[in-house]
Amino acid sequence: MAGGLDLMDGALARLTGKVSPFGALLDSVFDRLSEAVLFVGIAIFALRDDISENRQIFFITVLLAALIFSQVVSYLRARGEGLGVFTKAGVMTRPERVVLLGVGLIVGQIEWFLLAIAVVSCFTLFQRMFTIRDMLDKAG
């Protein structure tokens, strides 16, 4: 639901002609917060679920890795834009993360989906970082 609302807010702003730099800033901030809240909710589930201590440690570890790498991928996009280069390079962007989290929750194997998000987000982090570096080098 939050993803759908996120898509609608920008479209509504463009439709009504109320697009603003502050609106773009708010959109980015709330994107990061909504994603973090989703991860926190999953962490609370892991801590309250009746699972072994080892599985719980694994669950929280991959969850934190997925959260950290996801946030850094998003940060790189924003930082690149601040440096004058615009890219969405990488295979694991926010829509992919949200879809994978949803599927993982539906099939009941969320920790494995979190592991996939963490690994591919780490790859995306480097992919995006080096893309930005190359763009900055070309810009002079």
C-alpha positions in Angstrom: 0.0 0.0 0.0 2.8 2.4 0.9 4.5 1.8 -2.4 1.3 2.6 -4.3 0.8 5.8 -2.3 4.5 6.7 -3.0 3.9 6.5 -6.7 0.7 8.5 -6.4 2.2 11.5 -4.5 4.6 12.4 -7.2 2.0 11.9 -10.0 -0.5 14.1 -8.0 2.1 16.8 -7.5 2.9 16.9 -11.3 -0.8 16.8 -12.2 -1.7 19.7 -9.9 1.5 21.6 -10.9 2.7 21.6 -7.3 6.1 20.1 -7.9 8.8 21.7 -5.7 12.3 21.0 -4.5 11.0 20.6 -0.9 8.4 18.1 -2.1 11.2 16.1 -3.8 13.2 16.2 -0.5 10.2 15.1 1.5 9.5 12.3 -0.9 13.1 11.0 -0.5 13.0 11.3 3.2 9.7 9.4 3.5 10.9 6.8 1.1 13.9 6.0 3.4 11.7 6.1 6.5 9.0 3.9 5.1 11.6 1.3 4.0 13.3 1.4 7.4 10.0 1.0 9.2 9.3 -2.1 7.1 12.6 -3.6 8.2 11.9 -2.7 11.8 8.6 -4.5 11.6 10.3 -7.6 10.2 12.9 -7.4 13.0 10.2 -7.2 15.7 8.6 -10.3 14.1 11.9 -12.1 14.2 12.4 -11.2 17.9 8.9 -12.3 18.9 8.7 -15.4 16.7 9.3 -18.8 18.3 12.5 -19.7 16.5 15.9 -20.9 17.7 18.5 -18.5 18.9 20.8 -19.3 16.0 18.1 -18.7 13.4 17.2 -15.5 15.2 20.8 -14.3 15.1 21.0 -15.2 11.4 17.6 -13.5 10.7 18.7 -10.2 12.4 22.1 -10.2 10.8 20.8 -10.6 7.3 18.1 -8.1 8.1 20.6 -5.5 9.2 22.9 -6.1 6.2 19.9 -5.7 3.9 18.8 -2.5 5.6 22.3 -1.0 5.6 23.1 -1.9 2.0 19.7 -0.7 0.9 20.1 2.6 2.6 23.6 3.1 1.1 22.3 2.3 -2.4 19.7 5.1 -2.0 22.3 7.4 -0.4 24.6 6.9 -3.4 21.9 8.0 -5.8 21.2 11.2 -3.7 24.9 11.9 -3.3 25.5 11.5 -7.0 22.7 13.9 -7.8 24.3 16.4 -5.3 27.5 16.1 -7.3 25.6 16.7 -10.6 25.3 13.1 -11.9 22.1 11.3 -12.2 21.9 7.5 -12.2 19.7 4.6 -11.1 22.3 2.1 -12.0 22.1 -1.3 -10.3 19.9 -4.3 -10.2 18.5 -3.9 -6.6 16.6 -0.7 -6.4 13.8 0.2 -4.0 10.9 -1.4 -6.0 12.8 -4.7 -6.3 13.5 -4.7 -2.5 9.9 -4.0 -1.6 8.7 -6.8 -4.0 11.2 -9.3 -2.7 10.2 -8.4 0.9 6.6 -9.0 0.1 7.2 -12.3 -1.6 9.5 -13.4 1.3 6.7 -12.6 3.8 4.1 -14.4 1.7 6.1 -17.6 1.2 7.3 -17.6 4.9 11.0 -17.6 4.0 11.8 -14.0 4.7 15.3 -14.5 6.0 16.4 -16.0 2.7 14.9 -13.2 0.8 16.6 -10.8 3.2 19.9 -12.5 2.4 19.3 -12.1 -1.3 18.4 -8.5 -0.8 21.6 -8.0 1.2 23.9 -9.7 -1.3 22.4 -8.1 -4.4 22.2 -4.7 -2.7 25.9 -4.9 -1.8 26.6 -5.7 -5.5 24.3 -2.8 -6.5 26.2 -0.5 -4.1 29.5 -1.1 -5.9 27.8 -1.0 -9.3 26.3 2.4 -8.6 29.4 3.8 -6.9 31.6 2.9 -9.8 29.0 4.2 -12.3 29.0 7.5 -10.4 32.8 7.6 -10.4 32.9 7.0 -14.2 30.3 9.8 -14.7 32.2 12.2 -12.5 35.4 11.4 -14.4 33.8 12.0 -17.8 32.3 15.3 -16.5 35.9 16.4 -15.7 
